Amino acid sequence: PLGPGWTLLDATFRAGALVFGGGHVVLPLLETGFVPAFVNHETFVAGYGAANAVPGPLFTFATFLGAAQTVTSPLLGALISTLGIFLPGALLMAGALPFWSALSARPAARNALAGLNAGVVGLLLAALYDPVFTSGIRGPGDLALALLAYAALSAGRLPAWAVVLGCALVGWLAL
């Protein structure tokens, strides 16, 4: 068996290699790789919420998970996880870039990408349901707060950090 550093690299590399279309697709892959082997479910969901509150790519959530694990030092875990999540895309780009013009001109390749995009929508819905909905919505009050937060983000155009802080305040007051 490989050591914990290699196991971290494996978990994040697999998630980075299997993503297509957006960072939220990696959520179930990261959950499978990190929970419960490296972090508990509560830490995972809390980190995911925090990652959505700050600007930047969701891939940086892997950096948080690497720092939150307890089998290596936080700095080493964060470095390994960051490298692992971004390395597959960098390798793919380096390998495919010379062929991209010819490949993108083919109708079959464009159709394949359209099919992959449809699959990504399904993965995003699955990631929204589990673990986000199943662990975050425990009753009608939670559902109402989530819908209000969504309305504040989409219709109210409030910044994500303000909505997260507002939801945290409502949750704290409800305790």
C-alpha positions in Angstrom: 0.0 0.0 0.0 1.1 3.5 -0.8 1.6 6.1 1.9 -1.0 8.8 2.9 0.5 11.4 0.6 0.1 9.1 -2.4 -3.5 8.3 -1.3 -4.3 12.0 -1.2 -2.8 12.5 -4.6 -4.8 9.6 -6.0 -8.1 10.9 -4.6 -7.6 14.4 -6.0 -6.0 13.3 -9.3 -9.0 11.0 -10.0 -11.5 13.8 -9.3 -9.5 16.2 -11.5 -9.3 13.6 -14.3 -13.0 12.8 -14.3 -14.4 16.3 -14.3 -15.9 17.9 -17.3 -17.9 21.1 -17.4 -17.4 22.7 -14.0 -16.0 22.4 -10.5 -19.2 21.2 -8.9 -19.0 17.9 -10.8 -16.0 17.0 -8.6 -18.0 17.2 -5.4 -19.2 13.5 -5.3 -15.7 12.4 -6.5 -14.0 14.3 -3.7 -16.5 13.1 -1.2 -15.8 9.5 -2.1 -12.0 10.1 -1.9 -12.0 12.1 1.3 -14.9 11.0 3.5 -14.4 9.3 5.9 -10.8 8.3 5.1 -9.4 11.8 5.6 -12.1 14.2 6.9 -15.6 13.7 8.4 -18.8 14.5 6.6 -19.4 17.7 8.6 -16.0 19.1 7.7 -16.6 18.2 4.1 -19.9 20.0 3.9 -18.7 23.0 5.9 -15.7 23.4 3.6 -17.9 23.1 0.5 -20.1 25.8 1.8 -17.1 28.1 2.5 -15.7 27.4 -0.9 -18.9 28.6 -2.5 -18.8 31.8 -0.5 -15.5 33.0 -1.8 -14.5 33.9 -5.4 -12.4 31.5 -7.4 -12.7 28.0 -8.8 -14.3 25.3 -6.8 -11.2 23.2 -7.4 -9.6 25.1 -4.5 -11.9 23.1 -2.3 -9.5 20.2 -2.8 -6.8 22.5 -1.3 -9.0 22.9 1.8 -9.6 19.2 2.1 -5.9 18.5 1.8 -5.2 21.0 4.6 -8.1 19.6 6.8 -6.9 16.0 6.7 -4.9 14.7 9.6 -2.6 12.0 8.1 0.0 14.4 6.8 0.9 18.0 7.7 -1.8 20.5 6.6 0.6 22.3 4.3 1.8 19.1 2.6 -1.7 17.9 2.3 -2.8 21.2 0.7 0.1 21.1 -1.7 -0.5 17.5 -2.7 -4.3 18.0 -3.1 -3.9 21.2 -5.2 -1.4 19.5 -7.5 -3.6 16.4 -7.8 -6.8 18.3 -8.7 -5.1 20.5 -11.4 -2.6 18.1 -12.9 -5.0 16.0 -15.1 -6.3 19.2 -16.8 -2.8 20.5 -17.3 -1.7 17.2 -18.8 -4.7 17.0 -21.0 -4.2 20.5 -22.3 -0.6 19.9 -23.0 -1.4 16.7 -24.8 -4.4 17.8 -26.8 -3.4 21.4 -27.7 -1.5 20.4 -30.9 -4.6 18.5 -32.2 -7.3 20.8 -31.0 -7.9 22.7 -34.2 -8.3 19.6 -36.3 -10.4 17.8 -33.6 -12.8 20.7 -33.0 -13.6 20.9 -36.8 -15.1 17.4 -36.8 -18.9 17.2 -36.3 -18.6 13.9 -34.5 -16.3 15.5 -31.9 -18.6 18.5 -31.4 -21.6 16.0 -31.0 -19.6 14.0 -28.4 -18.9 17.2 -26.5 -22.6 18.1 -26.6 -23.4 14.7 -25.1 -20.9 15.1 -22.4 -22.4 18.5 -21.5 -25.8 16.8 -21.1 -24.2 14.3 -18.8 -22.6 17.1 -16.8 -26.0 18.6 -16.1 -27.1 15.3 -14.6 -24.0 15.1 -12.5 -24.5 18.6 -11.2 -28.1 17.8 -10.2 -26.8 14.7 -8.4 -24.2 16.7 -6.6 -26.8 19.3 -5.6 -29.0 16.5 -4.2 -26.3 14.5 -2.4 -24.5 15.7 -0.3 -25.8 19.3 -0.4 -29.6 18.8 -0.2 -29.5 15.6 1.9 -27.2 17.1 4.6 -28.2 20.7 4.5 -32.1 20.5 4.3 -33.4 18.9 7.4 -36.9 20.3 7.4 -39.3 23.0 6.0 -37.4 25.9 7.7 -34.1 24.8 6.0 -35.8 24.6 2.7 -37.3 28.0 3.1 -34.0 29.5 4.0 -32.3 27.8 1.0 -34.9 29.2 -1.3 -34.6 32.7 0.2 -30.8 32.5 -0.2 -31.2 31.4 -3.8 -33.6 34.3 -4.5 -31.1 36.7 -2.8 -28.4 35.4 -5.1 -30.3 35.3 -8.4 -33.0 38.0 -8.2 -31.5 40.2 -5.5 -28.0 39.9 -7.0 -26.4 40.0 -3.5 -22.8 38.8 -3.3 -22.3 35.2 -2.3 -20.3 36.1 0.9 -23.2 38.2 2.1 -25.8 35.5 1.6 -23.6 32.9 3.3 -23.1 35.3 6.3 -26.8 35.9 6.4 -27.6 32.2 6.4 -25.0 31.6 9.1 -26.6 34.3 11.2 -30.1 32.8 10.8 -28.7 29.4 11.6 -27.0 30.7 14.7 -30.1 32.5 15.9 -32.2 29.4 15.4 -30.0 27.4 17.8 
